[in-house]
Amino acid sequence: MRHSSFLEINLGILGDNFQKIKKCAPNAQILPMVKADAYGHGLLSISRFLSAECGVKYLGCARLSEAMRLSEACPELTATTLVFSDTEMDNPTHREAYLNFNITPVIHQASDLEVFLSDKNFRKVPLVLKFNSGMNRLGLTLEELEKYVPRLKQVGVAHLTSHLARSPEKLKEGDKSHKQLAEFNRARQFLKDAGVEVRETSLSNSGAIEQGFATEMDFIRPGLMLYGPASVENGAWDGRMISRFITKVLKTFIVKQGTPVGYGVNVAPKDMLIAVLPIGYGDGIHLASSGVKVKINGIEGRLFGRVNMDMIFIGFDPSVEGKIKSGDRVEFWSHDTQDIIEMARDMKTIPYEIMCGISGRIPRVYKVS
Ligand SMILES: *Cc1c(COP(=O)(O)O)cnc(C)c1O
């Protein structure tokens, strides 16, 4: 049974975005990021599609628990899942997962590299190593790498990676991204000169890929752009939002200027038509959404008053009475990425947070074209 509020995810659009990304980096392979439940779109369905239909070799998660969930639910998956941040390498029981499943940790701190190199069982696990090129969050420094050269020479680095801190900014010669790329190349050269084999590399996230930055490496790691929105303002990326957030009008009524509506004191500043939608913060509609634009039947209104757990109010000019009715279908956001980008701007947040925030109460419904 299809209920009235759901996130409709079009895997055909995901496939189109994937092909467009390929055109941005014709010589690189794509390592899609599916962390945080594939940016709210469903880890399992998105990963299955990327693996089976797009032929990706790797998928990127943040936590071991995400990778385990994928492994357990989709044993048929051929792609290897990389765990980029919470690898749990310090936990002897948990790190066994890397020996028993098709999951590889991204080694991003010296203590984990020590564990990786000391445990002989890990010889069969490829070494994916993160270098700190200047974001100063995760990754080993050049000094730390130096100490491990003798042991790294024995195993080789399967994949050297790093992460960019400011890629959504318009690129300029000498900026942070260029400095990070230079540091990354320095580390790669250092390892090569020291006799450590480095087989694959990756650096670029969406902001960089959109701008064709470092896309000649072996892999690129798109997240946001795969799901639709651009990172770079007025940039070249023209993906479509893979989801539409569908809900309906629960009821409509006219309020006179000065009438309080809902919780607290939110008094109608003028006569208004109010459309009540049956979604609220229990679905991930942040309280800061108050005031954002919402279109119903092509008519623009604004979220009025406080977001409730199960409801929001959209205020319209009273002249549209009759054009918006109880039961009308609403696209809270559509396949046009501008919707979620503008919503995020109004809320002083980013599309990532809105997408990741849609709660489990909203069913995810998949279609292919
Ligand atoms: C999240 C993430 C990405 C993707 O970033 P986007 O900005 O969503 O493209 C790439 N690499 C790593 C290590 C990440 O954690």
The ligand as a Gaussian input file, in Angstrom:
#p B3LYP/6-31G(d) Opt

LIG

0 1
 C       31.982000      12.065000       1.939000
 C       33.271000      11.838000       1.292000
 C       33.437000      12.056000      -0.091000
 C       32.356000      12.633000      -0.958000
 O       32.161000      13.984000      -0.680000
 P       31.075000      14.823000      -1.497000
 O       31.349000      16.213000      -1.139000
 O       29.742000      14.357000      -1.014000
 O       31.305000      14.486000      -2.928000
 C       34.640000      11.707000      -0.646000
 N       35.655000      11.202000       0.104000
 C       35.526000      11.001000       1.418000
 C       36.667000      10.455000       2.190000
 C       34.345000      11.321000       2.064000
 O       34.237000      11.111000       3.369000

